[in-house]
Amino acid sequence: MNYFEYEGKKIFYSEKGSGEPLLFLHGNTASSQMYAQVSEEYTKDFNVILIDFLGHGRSDRLDSFPADLWFYEAQQVIAFLHFKGYSNANIIGSSGGAIVAVNVALEAPGLVKRVIADSFEGETASAEFTQNLLKDRAAANTDTGARGFYEYMHGPDWKQIVDNDTDAIVRHQKEIGNFFHKPLNQLTAEILLTGSRGDKFMYSISDDYYEKIYGDMLKKLPNGQMHLFPGGDHPAMMSNFPDFFNLSMEFLTR
């Protein structure tokens, strides 16, 4: 297994394929395991890279997660790109990983070529999202399917990881709010925002969630576009994968 060090801790990564680097960034409470199968489809055209953020999957653990979690994880990705000497990276991030992907592109514009940001909260954290998430996490503790997913992602210490993540999300919404440290109009990479109109979690907040959130972001993004799948759930890229794959390949290779 491959590792690189960040702040004295080991971060797991894997690489497969050839061509331009294509990083897959996992969402909150997940790990690179979520992409183990779907990422294979991209290896004919790209050097596919999977990463476990610190505190997740096969990477070293953290006692707690910082409130500015997605910015902290973006710093790990930027450190990886410097470690490998990559300056033309493409990134696909889903849910929390999408927030990380946008942060990477904003903070290291010379290293990122294109970004696909899938099924995420938008530019700022909302109290409604956080309250829904707390209910969802409470229910997951007694749901055998959710518990099985967490254990598959992380191993037997999954509960501490989920608790760390929940705590960071709550503190971020109360103490910080903004996901990005730089304005979106400074993003130079091309970006595609994707989501599903069947995303029950997001559309429980409002009946035009992605249309409004993404629409507001696109007013600021110099090189942005949006695609919403009519069906599927959260995340859109996994629940609509055949169509997502075709869309993503068109975007990444044009």
C-alpha positions as CSV (number, residue, x, y, z in Angstrom):
1,M,0.0,0.0,0.0
2,N,1.2,3.5,-0.8
3,Y,1.4,6.3,1.8
4,F,2.6,9.9,1.9
5,E,3.1,12.0,5.1
6,Y,1.2,15.1,6.1
7,E,2.0,16.8,9.4
8,G,3.7,13.6,10.6
9,K,0.8,11.3,9.8
10,K,0.4,8.7,7.0
11,I,-2.2,9.2,4.3
12,F,-3.2,6.2,2.1
13,Y,-3.4,6.5,-1.7
14,S,-3.5,4.2,-4.7
15,E,-2.9,4.8,-8.4
16,K,-4.0,2.8,-11.4
17,G,-4.1,3.5,-15.1
18,S,-2.2,6.0,-17.3
19,G,-2.7,9.5,-18.6
20,E,-3.5,12.7,-16.8
21,P,-4.1,12.4,-13.1
22,L,-7.7,12.0,-12.0
23,L,-8.4,12.2,-8.2
24,F,-11.5,10.8,-6.6
25,L,-12.3,12.6,-3.3
26,H,-14.6,10.8,-0.9
27,G,-17.4,12.3,1.1
28,N,-17.9,12.6,4.8
29,T,-18.0,9.4,6.8
30,A,-16.8,7.5,3.7
31,S,-13.4,6.5,2.3
32,S,-11.8,5.8,-1.0
33,Q,-13.5,2.4,-0.8
34,M,-16.7,4.0,-2.1
35,Y,-14.9,4.5,-5.5
36,A,-13.2,1.1,-5.6
37,Q,-15.4,-0.2,-8.5
38,V,-16.6,2.8,-10.4
39,S,-13.1,4.3,-10.6
40,E,-12.0,1.3,-12.7
41,E,-14.0,2.6,-15.6
42,Y,-11.7,5.6,-15.9
43,T,-8.3,3.8,-15.8
44,K,-8.2,3.4,-19.6
45,D,-8.0,7.2,-20.1
46,F,-6.5,8.5,-16.8
47,N,-4.1,7.8,-14.0
48,V,-6.8,7.2,-11.4
49,I,-5.9,8.2,-7.8
50,L,-7.8,7.3,-4.7
51,I,-7.1,9.0,-1.3
52,D,-8.2,8.4,2.2
53,F,-8.3,11.7,4.1
54,L,-6.6,11.7,7.6
55,G,-8.9,10.0,10.1
56,H,-10.6,7.8,7.4
57,G,-10.2,4.5,5.8
58,R,-6.6,3.2,5.7
59,S,-5.0,6.6,6.8
60,D,-3.8,7.4,10.2
61,R,-6.4,8.4,12.8
62,L,-7.1,11.8,14.4
63,D,-8.4,12.3,17.9
64,S,-10.8,14.9,16.5
65,F,-11.6,16.6,13.3
66,P,-11.1,20.4,12.8
67,A,-14.2,22.5,12.3
68,D,-12.8,23.7,9.0
69,L,-12.6,20.1,7.9
70,W,-13.0,20.5,4.1
71,F,-10.3,23.1,3.9
72,Y,-8.0,20.9,6.0
73,E,-8.6,18.0,3.7
74,A,-7.9,20.2,0.7
75,Q,-4.5,21.0,2.2
76,Q,-3.8,17.2,2.3
77,V,-4.7,16.9,-1.4
78,I,-2.5,19.9,-2.3
79,A,0.4,18.3,-0.4
80,F,-0.2,15.1,-2.3
81,L,-0.1,16.9,-5.7
82,H,3.2,18.6,-4.7
83,F,4.5,15.2,-3.4
84,K,3.9,13.6,-6.8
85,G,4.8,16.6,-8.9
86,Y,1.3,16.8,-10.6
87,S,0.3,20.1,-12.1
88,N,-2.6,19.1,-14.4
89,A,-4.9,17.3,-12.0
90,N,-8.6,16.5,-12.7
91,I,-10.8,16.0,-9.7
92,I,-14.1,14.3,-9.0
93,G,-15.4,14.9,-5.6
94,S,-18.8,13.9,-4.2
95,S,-20.7,15.3,-1.2
96,G,-18.1,16.5,1.3
97,G,-15.4,15.5,-1.3
98,A,-16.9,18.1,-3.7
99,I,-16.3,20.8,-1.2
100,V,-12.7,19.6,-0.8
101,A,-12.3,19.6,-4.6
102,V,-13.4,23.2,-5.0
103,N,-11.1,24.3,-2.1
104,V,-8.2,22.6,-3.8
105,A,-8.9,24.3,-7.1
106,L,-9.2,27.7,-5.4
107,E,-6.1,27.3,-3.2
108,A,-3.8,25.7,-5.9
109,P,-5.1,27.0,-9.2
110,G,-1.9,26.0,-11.0
111,L,-2.3,22.4,-10.1
112,V,-5.9,21.7,-11.2
113,K,-7.3,21.5,-14.7
114,R,-11.0,20.4,-14.3
115,V,-13.3,19.7,-11.4
116,I,-16.6,17.8,-11.1
117,A,-18.3,18.6,-7.8
118,D,-21.2,16.3,-7.2
119,S,-24.1,16.4,-4.7
120,F,-22.9,18.9,-2.1
121,E,-24.3,21.6,0.1
122,G,-23.1,24.7,-1.8
123,E,-21.1,27.7,-0.8
124,T,-22.2,28.0,2.9
125,A,-23.4,25.7,5.6
126,S,-27.1,25.9,6.6
127,A,-28.8,25.2,9.9
128,E,-31.4,23.2,8.1
129,F,-28.8,20.9,6.5
130,T,-27.1,20.4,9.9
131,Q,-30.4,19.5,11.7
132,N,-31.3,17.0,9.0
133,L,-27.9,15.5,9.2
134,L,-28.1,15.1,13.0
135,K,-31.4,13.2,12.6
136,D,-29.9,11.1,9.8
137,R,-26.8,10.2,11.9
138,A,-28.9,9.3,14.9
139,A,-31.1,7.0,12.8
140,A,-27.9,5.4,11.2
141,N,-26.6,4.3,14.6
142,T,-29.4,1.7,14.8
143,D,-29.6,0.9,11.0
144,T,-27.7,-2.3,10.1
145,G,-27.2,-1.1,6.5
146,A,-25.6,2.2,7.6
147,R,-23.5,0.5,10.2
148,G,-22.3,-2.0,7.6
149,F,-21.4,0.8,5.2
150,Y,-19.4,2.6,7.9
151,E,-17.5,-0.6,8.9
152,Y,-16.7,-1.4,5.3
153,M,-15.3,2.1,4.8
154,H,-13.2,2.3,8.0
155,G,-13.1,-0.9,10.0
156,P,-14.1,-1.6,13.6
157,D,-13.5,2.0,14.8
158,W,-16.1,3.4,12.5
159,K,-18.2,5.0,15.2
160,Q,-15.5,7.3,16.5
161,I,-14.9,8.5,12.9
162,V,-18.6,9.2,12.4
163,D,-18.8,11.0,15.7
164,N,-15.7,13.1,14.9
165,D,-17.3,14.0,11.6
166,T,-20.7,14.9,13.1
167,D,-18.9,17.1,15.7
168,A,-16.9,18.9,13.0
169,I,-20.0,19.6,10.8
170,V,-21.9,21.1,13.8
171,R,-19.0,23.3,14.8
172,H,-18.4,24.4,11.3
173,Q,-22.0,25.5,10.8
174,K,-22.0,27.4,14.1
175,E,-18.5,28.9,14.1
176,I,-17.5,29.3,10.4
177,G,-20.3,28.9,7.9
178,N,-18.3,29.5,4.6
179,F,-16.8,26.4,3.0
180,F,-14.3,28.3,1.0
181,H,-11.5,30.8,2.0
182,K,-11.5,32.5,-1.4
183,P,-14.3,33.9,-3.5
184,L,-15.7,31.6,-6.2
185,N,-14.9,34.2,-8.9
186,Q,-11.2,33.4,-8.5
187,L,-11.7,29.8,-9.6
188,T,-9.8,29.3,-12.8
189,A,-10.4,25.6,-13.4
190,E,-13.4,24.5,-15.4
191,I,-16.1,23.1,-13.1
192,L,-19.1,20.9,-13.6
193,L,-21.7,20.9,-10.8
194,T,-23.8,17.7,-10.7
195,G,-26.7,16.5,-8.5
196,S,-29.9,14.5,-8.6
197,R,-33.5,15.8,-8.5
198,G,-34.2,12.6,-6.6
199,D,-31.8,13.4,-3.8
200,K,-34.2,13.0,-0.9
201,F,-31.9,14.4,1.7
202,M,-31.2,17.7,-0.1
203,Y,-34.7,18.2,-1.4
204,S,-36.2,17.7,2.0
205,I,-34.6,21.1,2.8
206,S,-36.3,22.8,-0.2
207,D,-38.0,21.7,-3.4
208,D,-35.6,23.5,-5.6
209,Y,-32.4,22.9,-3.6
210,Y,-29.8,22.3,-6.3
211,E,-31.4,24.6,-8.8
212,K,-31.1,27.5,-6.3
213,I,-27.8,26.6,-4.6
214,Y,-25.9,25.7,-7.8
215,G,-27.6,28.5,-9.7
216,D,-26.3,31.1,-7.2
217,M,-22.8,29.6,-7.5
218,L,-22.8,29.7,-11.3
219,K,-23.4,33.4,-11.2
220,K,-19.9,33.7,-9.6
221,L,-18.0,30.9,-11.3
222,P,-16.2,32.0,-14.5
223,N,-16.0,28.5,-16.1
224,G,-18.9,26.7,-14.5
225,Q,-21.8,24.6,-15.7
226,M,-24.5,22.4,-14.1
227,H,-26.2,19.1,-14.8
228,L,-29.0,17.7,-12.7
229,F,-30.1,14.0,-13.2
230,P,-33.9,13.5,-13.2
231,G,-33.6,10.4,-11.0
232,G,-31.3,8.7,-8.5
233,D,-30.5,9.8,-5.0
234,H,-27.5,10.9,-3.0
235,P,-24.8,11.0,-4.3
236,A,-25.9,11.5,-7.9
237,M,-22.7,10.1,-9.4
238,M,-23.2,6.7,-7.8
239,S,-27.0,6.4,-8.2
240,N,-26.8,7.5,-11.9
241,F,-23.3,6.0,-12.7
242,P,-23.7,5.0,-16.3
243,D,-25.0,8.4,-17.3
244,F,-22.6,10.1,-15.0
245,F,-19.7,8.3,-16.5
246,N,-20.6,9.4,-20.0
247,L,-21.2,13.0,-18.9
248,S,-17.9,13.1,-16.9
249,M,-15.8,11.6,-19.8
250,E,-17.3,14.2,-22.2
251,F,-16.4,17.0,-19.7
252,L,-12.9,15.7,-18.8
253,T,-11.7,14.9,-22.3
254,R,-13.1,17.7,-24.4
